[in-house]
Structure formats: C-alpha cells, structure tokens
Amino acid sequence: MNTPSRNRATKAIKNMQLSVARRENNFVVIGPYKNGKDAVRVVRDLNDSYSIRGWIMKGN
C-alpha cells in the first residue's frame, strides 16, 4: 500500500530520526519512551510539522 499519507509518515519518521518498534499494514509503532512527556512531544511534533495523526498507548 503506497499512499501519499504513508509516504509522508515514512519521510517524517526518517527526518525526525525516530526509532521504529513495529511496522504493520495500517500503522507504525515508534518508541519506546520511558517518559510520557517525550512521547507527547513526538506526537505533537508529528502533527504540527507533518500533519500526521498519532496517539499514545501504554506499552507492556
């Protein structure tokens, strides 16, 4: 699935040098972040800079 939004997300993740924990068909898991503030900052930056929606979920 090569869509413009997927290409934009891939480019944003590379530009921000984010660690990718898992890749799925419809989403990418980035992290882990021990500090919740860091995770919030990353999601906010993705939205503000690249118009990519994201959400935060607690890991195992």
C-alpha positions as CSV (number, residue, x, y, z in Angstrom):
1,M,0.0,0.0,0.0
2,N,1.8,3.1,-1.2
3,T,-0.4,6.1,-0.4
4,P,0.7,9.7,-0.1
5,S,0.0,9.7,3.7
6,R,2.1,6.6,4.2
7,N,5.0,8.2,2.2
8,R,4.6,11.4,4.2
9,A,4.7,9.4,7.5
10,T,7.7,7.4,6.4
11,K,9.6,10.6,5.5
12,A,8.6,12.3,8.8
13,I,9.9,9.3,10.8
14,K,13.2,9.3,9.0
15,N,13.6,13.1,9.2
16,M,12.9,13.1,13.0
17,Q,15.2,10.0,13.4
18,L,12.5,8.1,15.4
19,S,13.1,4.5,16.4
20,V,10.5,2.1,14.9
21,A,9.4,-0.7,17.2
22,R,7.0,-2.4,14.9
23,R,5.5,-1.9,11.4
24,E,2.0,-3.1,10.4
25,N,-0.1,-2.5,7.3
26,N,-2.0,0.5,8.6
27,F,0.2,1.8,11.4
28,V,3.8,2.1,12.7
29,V,4.7,1.8,16.3
30,I,7.5,4.2,17.4
31,G,9.3,4.2,20.7
32,P,9.6,3.1,23.4
33,Y,9.6,6.2,25.5
34,K,10.1,5.9,29.3
35,N,9.0,9.4,29.9
36,G,5.4,10.2,28.8
37,K,6.4,13.8,28.1
38,D,8.8,12.7,25.4
39,A,6.0,10.6,23.7
40,V,3.6,13.6,23.9
41,R,6.3,15.9,22.3
42,V,6.9,13.4,19.4
43,V,3.1,13.0,18.7
44,R,2.7,16.8,18.8
45,D,5.7,17.4,16.5
46,L,4.4,14.8,14.0
47,N,1.1,16.6,13.9
48,D,2.4,20.2,13.8
49,S,5.2,19.7,11.4
50,Y,3.9,16.9,9.1
51,S,0.1,16.8,9.6
52,I,0.4,13.1,10.8
53,R,-2.2,11.9,13.3
54,G,-0.9,9.8,16.1
55,W,-1.9,8.6,19.6
56,I,-0.2,7.4,22.7
57,M,-0.7,4.0,24.2
58,K,0.8,2.5,27.3
59,G,3.1,-0.4,26.4
60,N,3.7,-3.7,28.2
